[in-house]
């Protein structure tokens, strides 16, 4: 179990009603409502129209109640244990799932091409939409200065500097995006860095997740992705791993911003928060 309290059925129904629908679904719904209105208008000439309408509506409402509160939960529980395999991590497909999220979005990886120039803008549109619906977005990457970066570089057969460079690129992109958000949206986005290799990767949207493992000689996104429900045994295990690493991680700002204090004999102390610090001159470096 992941420690969350179960959602009551009325709460689940209200949440389902608040979930944004695709335009195609709204079009079909409007067409069906129009057809129903036309049929009712033609049937108005029948004898005992009011009694017949009341009887049919009552029967349909009973069917709706049974479907929503009995059949629907049974189908959902049956699907929780199902595992769907994806041959690779489709970043565009995941960004589309993020766009419709209303509760949680999580990413756990060493670094991710999801934040690269090819996919980041589409993902960020999805994050804006998700945060507008109150979804919490948590992104957890590997600390570029940790020993785990060197170990992961050896597993991939690459120089650890390449892994560090890719993480830094992700952080720069995420930092720039966070600065473009308004205060309301920014409070739903958190980016943190962990110093321990996670062993697994996680790409979650609401109650579904893509799970993979850090393999030797290949990036995690190039391998098979297992789509599972968050409440399934595998989903709960990865969620627990994510929570453990999240508690031990540090905010991205502690890496991208460096606190600097200048002490002057006349002006006293002045404190700054610098994004980048460039040091030039051998004398200054020797003094430091």
N, C-alpha and C positions, 0 to 999 in steps of 0.2 A: 504494500500500500504506500502511497505517497504522502499521507498525512493530511490530505484535504478533506474537509467535511463534505458528505454527499449533497448533491443539489436536489432540493425537493421537487416533486413533479410540477406543482404550479410555477415554481421558479424556472424549471427547465422549459415549460411551455412559454413563459414570457420571454425568456432568452431566445427561444427559437423564433418567436414572432418578431423580435428586434433584429435578428440576423439579416444583413442586407441580401436581397435577392438579385439574381442576374436579370438583365433586361428581357432575355428570352422567356424566363419564367413569368415575369409580369405580363408580357404580351399574351401568353397562353392563358393566364388567369383572367385577363380582361375579356378574351374571346369566350371563355367558358361562362363567365358571368353574363355576357351579352346574350349568349344562346339560352341560358336559363331564364333570363328576363323575357325573351321572345316567347319561349314555350309557356311560361306562366300567363302571359298576355293572351295567347290563343286559348288557353284552358279556362279563361275567365267566363266563357259562355256555358260551361258545364253546369248541370244541376248540382246543388250542394257543394259549390266550389269551396266555400270557407271550411267546411268540415273535412273535405278531402285534402285541402292544402295543409290544414293543421295536423292531420294524421300522418301525412308523408313527411312533413318537416320534423315531427316528433320522432318518427322512425329513423330519419337520417341523422338527427342529433344523437340518438342512442348509438348509432354506428360510429359516429365521429368520436364519441367519448371512449368507446371500446378500442378504437384504432389508436387514439393518442395515448391513453393511459395503460393499455394492456398489450396490444400487438406491437406498438412502436418500441416500448422498452425491451420487449423480448427480442426483437430484431436487433436492436442496438447492442444488447448483451451478447448475442450470438456473433456479431461482427467484431467485438472487442478481441476475441481470441484469434481472429484471422490475420495472417501475415501475408502481405503482398510484396513481391520482389520487384525492384527496379534495377535495371542493368547498370545504371550510373546515376549520379546526382544531377537532375535536370534543374538548373538554377532558375530558368524562366518559369518553369512549372511551379516551383516552390514560391517564387515571388508572387505568382497569381493566387496561391493559397493564403499568403500573408495578407493580400489586399482585402480578403473577406473575413479576416480574423476579428474576433470581438473580445477575447479574454487574454490569451497568452501567445507570445511568439518567443522562441528561444533558439539560440545558435550556440553550439559548443564545437570548437575545432581548433587546430593549431593555428592556421590561417585559412582563408577561404577565398576562392575566386568569385564568390557571391558579391564581394565588395570590390571587385575589379572593375575596370572601365567598361567592360562589355555588359555587365549585368547590374551594376550598382544603382543606376538611375531608376530602372524598373522596380528594383527592390525598395528604394527609398519612397517611391510613389505608394507602394504597398504599405510601408511603415506609416506614412502619413495617414493613409486611410484607416489602418488598424488603431493607431493612437487616437484618431478622431472618434472611434467607437469605444474608447476606454481600454484598449488592449495594452497590457504591459509587455514591453519588448526588452529582453535580456540577451546580451551578446557577450560570450566568454571566450577569449582567445588566450593563447600562450604568451607569457611574459617574454619579450624578445631577449632579455638579459639573463634568463634562467638557464640552468644546466640542462633542463629538459629540451631546449632548442638544439643543443649540441647532440644529445642522444637521438632526437628525431632526425637530425641531419644525417647521422650515421645509418639509421634505418633506411633512409631514402637513397643512400649512396651519394649524397650531395654535400657540399660544404655547408657548415652551419650558418655561415654568413648569408647564404642564399635564403634560408628559412627566415632568418632575422630580417632581411630586407623585405621579404614578402609580408611579414607581420607589420613592419613599420608602414608599408604602403596601405595596408588595411586600416591601421590606426589613423593615418593622415586623412584618408577618405572619410572615415567615421567621424573624426573630429570636425572636419569641415561641414559635414552634413548636420551634426548636432548644433553647430553655431547658426545654421540657417533656420532651425526650428523656432517657433514661438515658445513662450514660457509654458503654455499649457501642454503642448506636445512634448517638450523636452523633459518634463517630469515623468513621462511614461517610458523614456528610453534610457537604458543603463548599459554601459560598456565597461567590462572589467577584465583584468589580466590575472591568470593563475600561473604559478611557478611549477606545478606538478603535471606531468603528462596525463591527460584524461584517459587514454587507452581506447576511448570510443568517441564518436561524433554524434551530434544531435541537432536535428533541424525540425523544430516543432511549430505547429500552428494549431491553436485551440486544443482539441482533444486527440489530435493525430500527430505522429512523429515519423521522421525518417532517421533510422539508426544504422550506423556502420561502425567499423573497427579500424584502428590505425594499423595498417599492414606494412610489411617490410618490402621496400622497393617500389612502392606505388602510393600515390596520393589517395586519400580516403574517398574523395569525390569520384575517382575513376573506377571504384569497385562497386559491388552490389549494395544497394540500399534496401533496408527492410522497413516497410511502412507498417506501423503497428499503432494500436490505440494506447494512449497514455496510461490507462488503467490496466493494461495487460501486464503479465509478469515481466516481459522484457522491457516494456515501456516504463514500468515502475522502477526497475533496476537502474536504467539510464537516468531517470529523473532524480533518483537518490544520489547518483554519482554527480550529477550536475549541481545539486544543492550543496553537497559536501565541498566541491571545488569553489562554488560561489561564496561560501562563508569564509574561505581562506584567501580569496582573491583581493586585489586592490583596484580602486577606480582608475580608469584610463587617464584621468586628469593628473594623477600622481606621476605618470610617466611623460605625458606630453607637456606638462607645465613644471618648471623648476623654480622653487622659491629662492630668491636671491636677496641678501641683506647687504647694503652698502653702508660702511661706517666711515664717517668723516669727522675730523677733529673739531670742525666749526659747526657743521650742520647737523651733527648727530647721526641717527640711524634712519635709513630709508629702505623700505621693503618693497620688492617687486615680485611679480609672477610672470616668468618668461616662458614663451613657447619654445624658442630655440636660443641657444647660447653659443656664440662663436668666440673662441679665444685665440688671439693673435699676439705674437711677440714672445720671445724666449724669456725675457725678464719677468713678465707677468706669470708665465707658466711656472717658472722656478720659484717665484714668491708664493704662489698658491700651493 
